[in-house]
Amino acid sequence: MKTLLAALAFVPATLLAAGGGHPLDRAPIEPRDVISLQAGARTFVNYCLNCHGAQFMRYNRLTDLGLTEAQIRDNLMFAADKVGETMKVSMSVQDGKAWFGVPPPDLSVISRSRGADWLYTYLRTFYRDDKTPSGWNNKVFPNAAMPHVLWKLQAEQNAVEYDRTVRDLVNFLVYVGEPSAQSRKNIGIVVLFVLGVVFVFAYAMKKAFWKDIR
Ligand code: HEC
């Protein structure tokens, strides 16, 4: 119980510290851009899934992004056998803890806890630091135990390309955080449309009913 309380007391401090006081860049994400979401999914499975899982996400859900199950199986499934499986991480929590000191957290809802702007800035502000165990540090998450896993990409790509890669990845993480958001918005539009049609009919009926009475 004491450790639990101590841990709870520690949470706000780490969250504050995690902000790092560094200004956040606005993430230019586009939730309807399916090509961007597909590119983000590819970056995610290639560069993040070895350490982080997204256990609320099932591979076959990615058909939402315009991918066929065959495409998903051939291009995105390195860590699973069946498309119905969730995006589990290959590494165990114990190994994660042993290797990094902190087990890499599941990223299913990271876009909701951190926000897209934080993620976009985080993945673009790693820098070399000899004093940390990983040799890397980060401007919005000082002393993060995560190394700069995209450093090769950042070195290969020019700044615009790298920003776009990160934009697509964050777009995907936001989608993962709430895969139904887009369909819910579409349902909302349909409902408003139906209400509009009903209103027109109701108004026409009212006019017809009252015509002779006046
Ligand atoms: C080599 C293992 C490894 C890989 C690969 C990796 N991470 Fe991490 N990540 C970590 C560890 C360890 C932490 C915990 C950092 C800490 O709490 O100090 C972390 C933390 C994070 C956090 C912060 C979570 C929080 O506490 O709010 C985010 C966001 C994140 N990773 C995103 C990513 C993304 C996106 C990728 C793919 C581009 C990725 N990571 C790839 C090891 C990894």
Residues whose N, C-alpha, C, O or C-beta is under 5 A from the ligand:
A	BS01	HEC	Y47 C48 C51 F100 V102 P103 P104 I110 N143 A144 A145 M146 V149
